[in-house]
């Protein structure tokens, strides 16, 4: 009898592992089909033709087993990622994300997945140390707010200016009608940004922007808001985690309201001596308050 129970337990574990992998693969494939869409290729071409900066490949999000646990799902947005290959047109003046000088959305997505797993295993930096502290209460996925990245050529210029220009930002991050994206019919006629479409696919319970108060332009651009409407909601030392769910109104695929929080980058949290414990408690309390009010 004991042997039979042990065997059934092992079978159940194998089934759960297969279901977990299937769920992860489904989400990653949905994201990948979006990154490979006609709309994204056209945007890449438009970006290179119209922006003076030396721009790098957009960050392609991917989920790991850390996002498919039996906990509330959280998408964490950092500021931006630098260092990827620079964007260039093909010889025939077209652009194709699928195969770009040996780089592809699949390659970048695989890198994001591997990097997430490595950093959560051994978090070397404050960014990942604060993120790992959230994994006790949430299933997490890493993404980035700014979808346009400067190549190494303009790194010094970027550091001097602090952020990309609005002209560069609006090409890839602003809302648009997606006529070439066939994988999800609800995306084909709705005016949404790249980030809004990613959130729709990921269908989280909570979204946290770890970007600090000066990324209000990026937030406004991605969600079709006036920049000024966000000024009063900027995080501050007196209120380091701001609930902006009433300003950026999102629902997941179950129809439930998504909690949307805006806080500092973990590097600043550490600088301002905001501990990981207080950070986690503040986020968890705000999420639970919103959850209980629904």
C-alpha positions as CSV (number, residue, x, y, z in Angstrom):
1,X,0.0,0.0,0.0
2,X,2.8,2.4,0.9
3,X,4.6,1.6,-2.4
4,X,1.4,2.4,-4.3
5,X,0.9,5.8,-2.6
6,X,4.6,6.7,-3.2
7,X,4.2,5.8,-6.9
8,X,1.0,7.9,-7.2
9,X,2.8,10.8,-5.5
10,X,5.6,10.6,-8.1
11,X,3.1,10.4,-11.0
12,X,1.3,13.5,-9.6
13,X,4.6,15.4,-9.4
14,X,5.4,14.5,-13.0
15,X,2.0,15.7,-14.1
16,X,2.4,18.9,-12.3
17,X,5.8,19.5,-13.8
18,X,4.4,18.9,-17.3
19,X,1.5,21.3,-16.6
20,X,3.9,23.9,-15.3
21,X,6.1,23.7,-18.4
22,X,3.1,23.8,-20.7
23,X,1.8,27.0,-19.0
24,X,5.3,28.6,-19.2
25,X,5.7,27.6,-22.9
26,X,2.2,29.0,-23.7
27,X,2.9,32.4,-22.3
28,X,6.4,32.6,-23.8
29,X,5.1,31.6,-27.2
30,X,2.3,34.2,-27.0
31,X,4.8,36.9,-26.2
32,X,7.2,35.7,-29.0
33,X,4.5,35.7,-31.6
34,X,3.7,39.3,-30.6
35,X,7.4,40.3,-30.9
36,X,7.6,38.6,-34.4
37,X,4.4,40.3,-35.6
38,X,4.2,42.5,-38.7
39,X,3.5,45.5,-36.5
40,X,6.7,45.1,-34.6
41,X,8.8,44.8,-37.8
42,X,7.2,47.9,-39.2
43,X,7.9,49.8,-36.0
44,X,11.5,48.7,-36.1
45,X,11.9,50.0,-39.6
46,X,10.2,53.3,-38.7
47,X,12.4,53.6,-35.6
48,X,15.7,53.3,-37.5
49,X,14.6,55.6,-40.3
50,X,13.4,58.5,-38.1
51,X,15.5,58.6,-35.0
52,X,19.0,60.0,-34.9
53,X,20.2,57.9,-31.9
54,X,22.1,54.7,-32.3
55,X,19.4,52.4,-30.9
56,X,19.7,48.8,-29.7
57,X,17.4,45.8,-29.9
58,X,14.2,46.0,-27.8
59,X,14.0,43.9,-24.6
60,X,11.9,40.8,-25.1
61,X,10.2,39.5,-22.0
62,X,9.9,35.8,-21.1
63,X,8.5,34.0,-18.1
64,X,10.1,31.3,-15.9
65,X,8.7,28.8,-13.3
66,X,8.9,31.8,-10.9
67,X,5.8,33.3,-12.6
68,X,3.7,30.1,-12.5
69,X,3.6,29.4,-8.8
70,X,0.5,29.2,-6.7
71,X,0.8,32.9,-5.6
72,X,-0.5,36.2,-7.0
73,X,1.2,37.0,-10.3
74,X,3.4,40.1,-10.4
75,X,5.1,41.8,-13.3
76,X,8.0,44.0,-12.3
77,X,9.1,46.7,-14.7
78,X,12.6,48.0,-14.4
79,X,13.8,51.2,-16.2
80,X,15.6,49.8,-19.3
81,X,18.2,47.4,-20.4
82,X,21.4,48.5,-22.2
83,X,24.1,46.7,-24.1
84,X,22.2,44.7,-26.8
85,X,23.0,44.7,-30.5
86,X,22.4,47.9,-32.4
87,X,19.4,48.0,-34.8
88,X,20.2,48.4,-38.5
89,X,18.2,48.1,-41.7
90,X,18.7,45.1,-44.0
91,X,20.5,45.7,-47.4
92,X,17.1,46.1,-49.1
93,X,16.1,48.9,-46.6
94,X,13.7,46.6,-44.7
95,X,13.8,45.4,-41.2
96,X,13.1,42.0,-39.7
97,X,13.1,41.3,-36.0
98,X,13.0,37.6,-36.6
99,X,16.6,37.4,-37.9
100,X,18.6,40.5,-37.3
101,X,22.4,39.9,-37.7
102,X,22.1,36.7,-35.7
103,X,19.9,38.3,-33.0
104,X,16.2,37.5,-32.6
105,X,13.4,38.0,-30.2
106,X,13.7,34.2,-29.3
107,X,17.3,34.7,-28.5
108,X,16.7,37.8,-26.3
109,X,13.7,36.1,-24.7
110,X,15.8,33.0,-23.8
111,X,18.5,35.4,-22.4
112,X,15.9,37.2,-20.2
113,X,14.6,33.8,-18.9
114,X,18.1,32.6,-18.1
115,X,19.1,35.9,-16.5
116,X,16.0,35.9,-14.3
117,X,16.8,32.4,-13.1
118,X,20.4,33.1,-12.5
119,X,19.8,36.4,-10.6
120,X,17.1,34.9,-8.4
121,X,19.4,32.0,-7.5
122,X,22.3,34.4,-6.7
123,X,21.2,38.0,-6.7
124,X,24.3,40.1,-7.1
125,X,22.7,43.5,-7.4
126,X,20.3,45.5,-5.3
127,X,17.7,45.3,-8.1
128,X,17.5,41.5,-7.9
129,X,17.9,41.4,-4.1
130,X,14.8,43.4,-3.7
131,X,13.0,41.4,-6.4
132,X,13.9,38.1,-4.7
133,X,12.5,39.4,-1.4
134,X,9.1,39.6,-3.2
135,X,9.1,35.9,-4.3
136,X,7.9,34.7,-0.9
137,X,4.5,36.4,-1.5
138,X,4.3,36.7,-5.3
139,X,5.1,34.8,-8.5
140,X,7.3,37.3,-10.4
141,X,8.1,38.2,-14.0
142,X,10.8,40.7,-15.1
143,X,10.2,43.3,-17.8
144,X,11.4,46.8,-18.6
145,X,9.4,50.0,-19.1
146,X,11.4,51.8,-21.8
147,X,11.3,49.6,-25.0
148,X,13.9,51.7,-26.9
149,X,17.5,51.3,-25.9
150,X,20.6,53.3,-26.8
151,X,23.5,51.4,-28.3
152,X,27.0,51.7,-26.9
153,X,27.8,54.5,-29.4
154,X,25.5,56.9,-27.6
155,X,26.1,55.6,-24.0
156,X,27.9,58.8,-22.9
157,X,25.2,61.0,-24.4
158,X,22.6,58.9,-22.6
159,X,24.3,59.3,-19.3
160,X,24.5,63.0,-19.8
161,X,20.8,63.5,-20.8
162,X,19.4,61.0,-18.3
163,X,16.8,59.5,-20.6
164,X,15.7,59.1,-24.2
165,X,13.9,61.9,-26.0
166,X,10.2,61.8,-26.4
167,X,10.5,61.5,-30.1
168,X,12.5,58.2,-29.7
169,X,10.2,56.9,-27.0
170,X,6.9,57.5,-28.7
171,X,7.9,55.5,-31.8
172,X,8.0,52.1,-30.1
173,X,6.3,52.7,-26.7
174,X,3.2,54.7,-27.7
175,X,-0.3,53.2,-28.3
176,X,-1.1,52.0,-31.8
177,X,-3.7,50.0,-33.8
178,X,-2.3,46.5,-34.3
179,X,-3.6,45.3,-37.6
180,X,-0.8,42.7,-38.2
181,X,-1.0,40.9,-35.0
182,X,-3.2,37.9,-35.5
183,X,-2.4,35.7,-32.5
184,X,-5.0,37.4,-30.3
185,X,-8.0,38.9,-32.0
186,X,-8.6,41.3,-29.1
187,X,-5.3,42.9,-29.9
188,X,-6.0,43.6,-33.6
189,X,-8.4,46.5,-33.3
190,X,-7.7,48.0,-29.9
191,X,-5.5,51.0,-29.5
192,X,-2.8,49.8,-27.0
193,X,0.9,50.2,-26.5
194,X,3.5,47.4,-26.6
195,X,3.5,47.3,-22.8
196,X,-0.3,47.1,-22.5
197,X,-0.2,44.2,-24.9
198,X,2.5,42.5,-22.9
199,X,0.4,42.9,-19.7
200,X,-2.6,41.5,-21.5
201,X,-0.7,38.3,-22.4
202,X,0.9,38.0,-19.0
203,X,-2.4,38.7,-17.2
204,X,-0.9,39.5,-13.8
205,X,-2.7,40.3,-10.5
206,X,-0.2,43.2,-9.7
207,X,2.1,45.4,-11.8
208,X,5.0,47.2,-10.0
209,X,7.0,49.9,-11.8
210,X,10.5,50.0,-10.2
211,X,11.5,53.1,-12.1
212,X,11.5,56.1,-9.8
213,X,9.7,59.5,-10.1
214,X,11.4,60.7,-13.2
215,X,10.0,58.1,-15.5
216,X,6.6,59.8,-15.6
217,X,7.0,60.5,-19.4
218,X,7.6,56.8,-20.1
219,X,4.6,55.8,-18.0
220,X,2.4,58.4,-19.6
221,X,3.5,57.4,-23.1
222,X,2.9,53.7,-22.6
223,X,-0.6,54.2,-21.2
224,X,-1.9,57.1,-23.3
225,X,-1.9,59.7,-20.4
226,X,-1.0,63.3,-20.1
227,X,2.4,63.5,-18.3
228,X,1.0,66.1,-15.9
229,X,-1.7,63.7,-14.7
230,X,1.0,61.6,-13.0
231,X,2.9,64.4,-11.2
232,X,0.9,64.1,-7.9
233,X,1.4,60.3,-7.8
234,X,5.2,60.4,-8.1
235,X,6.9,58.3,-5.3
236,X,8.7,60.2,-2.6
237,X,10.6,59.5,0.5
238,X,7.4,60.1,2.5
239,X,5.4,57.8,0.3
240,X,7.9,55.5,-1.5
241,X,5.2,53.1,-2.9
242,X,2.4,54.8,-4.7
243,X,-0.8,53.1,-5.7
244,X,-1.8,54.4,-9.1
245,X,-4.5,51.8,-9.9
246,X,-7.0,54.6,-10.2
247,X,-4.9,56.3,-12.8
248,X,-3.6,53.4,-14.8
249,X,-6.7,51.1,-14.9
250,X,-6.0,47.6,-16.0
251,X,-7.8,44.3,-15.8
252,X,-6.4,40.8,-16.1
253,X,-7.9,38.0,-18.2
254,X,-10.2,36.9,-15.4
255,X,-11.8,40.4,-15.3
256,X,-10.2,41.4,-12.0
257,X,-8.7,44.8,-11.4
258,X,-4.9,44.7,-11.5
259,X,-3.1,46.6,-8.7
260,X,-0.6,49.1,-10.2
261,X,2.1,50.4,-8.0
262,X,4.9,53.0,-8.7
263,X,8.0,53.0,-6.6
264,X,11.8,53.7,-6.7
265,X,14.4,51.6,-8.5
266,X,15.9,49.2,-5.9
267,X,19.2,51.1,-6.1
268,X,17.5,54.2,-4.8
269,X,15.5,52.2,-2.2
270,X,18.8,51.0,-0.8
271,X,20.3,54.4,-1.0
272,X,17.4,55.9,0.9
273,X,17.7,53.0,3.5
274,X,14.3,51.6,2.7
275,X,14.7,48.0,3.8
276,X,13.6,45.0,1.8
277,X,11.3,44.0,4.6
278,X,9.4,47.3,4.6
279,X,9.4,47.3,0.8
280,X,7.8,43.9,0.7
281,X,5.3,44.7,3.5
282,X,4.2,48.0,1.8
283,X,3.6,46.3,-1.6
284,X,1.9,43.3,0.0
285,X,-0.4,45.4,2.1
286,X,-1.4,47.6,-0.8
287,X,-2.1,44.5,-3.0
288,X,-4.2,42.9,-0.2
289,X,-6.2,46.1,0.4
290,X,-7.1,46.3,-3.3
291,X,-7.9,42.6,-3.5
292,X,-10.2,42.7,-0.5
293,X,-12.1,45.7,-1.8
294,X,-13.0,43.9,-5.1
